[in-house]
Amino acid sequence: MKCAPFEYVRPTSVDEVLAALVAADGEGKILAGGQSLVPVMALRMARPAVIVDINRVEGLAAVERDGDTVHVGALVRHRTLAEQSAHPLLAEAARHIGHAAIRTRGTAGGSIAHADPAAELPVVAVATGATVTAAGARGDRWVAADDLFAGPLMTTLDADEMITGLDVPVPTRWGFAGFARRHGDFALVTVVVAEVRGQVRIAVGGVGAVPLRARAAEAAIGEPVERVAQLVGDELNPTGDLHGSAEFRRGVAVEMARRALASAGI
Amino acid sequence: MEITMVVDGERVELTVEPRHTLADVLREQCGRTGTHVGCEHGVCGACTVLVDDEPVRSCLMFAVQADGSTVRTVEGLESDDGTLHPLQEAFVAHHGLQCGFCTPGMLMTALHLLDTHPEPDRETIRREMSGNICRCTGYMGIVDAVEEAARLR
């Protein structure tokens, strides 16, 4: 189908974006890579009155290392993320996103803002304890990934706020394991293990409304890998759908946890 | 909105509605009906074109966003005298198509694949082409064609 009509604005600064969102009075939507938003609009599941295209906003496309953290601008494309070497876990995750043509356009900020619980970057953000910078009319604020995701495709950000970047700690050890039936599909289950500042964090995507921390498993780090992986599965409460039953997903989660822990060397 | 693009080497100035996708504008306002529109929501890959040398699903990009860009479609592949691109020749030789609906997207994705992976193995070809769906061939001929085109470069 075709998208419903909308008003199109193309600001070149964050301030102009925020002004456009305020002017849209809750009816505005930010367009970054468009790889999730445009399909939703084409299916008429969303029909925003105003599209605020941020692709020409300056200064949001850099990947910069600052100490033990990497700053990723909101407009960094998945392709760039996959090819950079400052944050190997982000590179690995980005390589799993969609297909070549999706990675050309899709952005880090967009993936986080879209908050698909099966998407790769939100799981990495939760596993590493990343911080999202949100610009708004009242200034910038910093939101921990743990506090950002509110539900499927929902965040705690306001309609007139905009993600400008994320700060992602570089883990000293990490593992990424996801299972998808076909290359490029959203994974049924993704498990990311990250050791940040001496603490091991485990996040699971695809089995809940938001990326989930496996806290009981985190507390059991040091016990045999099989035991920790089993705890990851025990904590989950997956639902079944046409892609797999609840028990199948739990089983896949245990195996992905085992692989992620093993590849992290934990 | 007024936009300017370079499409297959030709500069075009157009007036477009913001909601019109690049795919629709290429087909309906630029006469580039070689770019096919299948699913219209980014799943099938048939509408893949190169925007500033990178593969893009033209159904997931509004034409207004391509303002100032260089777009390459399947119709820009053959040379001015009508000689087919080596990739097209390879698709013909290896039965890389049957109905041909997916072929424009296959060719443009393969073109970028060959630019970024000069010596791809079959596994790489399958992985990089996985975003393009073909319902006829079973893919063997497509992989054969891309493999040969890479070998001939």
Boltz contact constraints between the chains, C-beta under 6 A:
constraints:
  - contact:
      token1: [A, 3]
      token2: [B, 19]
      max_distance: 6.0
  - contact:
      token1: [A, 5]
      token2: [B, 19]
      max_distance: 6.0
  - contact:
      token1: [A, 8]
      token2: [B, 18]
      max_distance: 6.0
  - contact:
      token1: [A, 8]
      token2: [B, 64]
      max_distance: 6.0
  - contact:
      token1: [A, 34]
      token2: [B, 60]
      max_distance: 6.0
  - contact:
      token1: [A, 35]
      token2: [B, 60]
      max_distance: 6.0
  - contact:
      token1: [A, 38]
      token2: [B, 60]
      max_distance: 6.0
  - contact:
      token1: [A, 39]
      token2: [B, 41]
      max_distance: 6.0
  - contact:
      token1: [A, 39]
      token2: [B, 42]
      max_distance: 6.0
  - contact:
      token1: [A, 42]
      token2: [B, 40]
      max_distance: 6.0
  - contact:
      token1: [A, 42]
      token2: [B, 41]
      max_distance: 6.0
  - contact:
      token1: [A, 99]
      token2: [B, 130]
      max_distance: 6.0
  - contact:
      token1: [A, 99]
      token2: [B, 131]
      max_distance: 6.0
  - contact:
      token1: [A, 100]
      token2: [B, 55]
      max_distance: 6.0
  - contact:
      token1: [A, 100]
      token2: [B, 128]
      max_distance: 6.0
  - contact:
      token1: [A, 101]
      token2: [B, 48]
      max_distance: 6.0
  - contact:
      token1: [A, 101]
      token2: [B, 55]
      max_distance: 6.0
  - contact:
      token1: [A, 101]
      token2: [B, 56]
      max_distance: 6.0
  - contact:
      token1: [A, 101]
      token2: [B, 57]
      max_distance: 6.0
  - contact:
      token1: [A, 101]
      token2: [B, 131]
      max_distance: 6.0
  - contact:
      token1: [A, 104]
      token2: [B, 54]
      max_distance: 6.0
  - contact:
      token1: [A, 104]
      token2: [B, 55]
      max_distance: 6.0
  - contact:
      token1: [A, 104]
      token2: [B, 56]
      max_distance: 6.0
  - contact:
      token1: [A, 105]
      token2: [B, 56]
      max_distance: 6.0
  - contact:
      token1: [A, 183]
      token2: [B, 127]
      max_distance: 6.0
  - contact:
      token1: [A, 183]
      token2: [B, 130]
      max_distance: 6.0
  - contact:
      token1: [A, 184]
      token2: [B, 130]
      max_distance: 6.0
  - contact:
      token1: [A, 184]
      token2: [B, 131]
      max_distance: 6.0
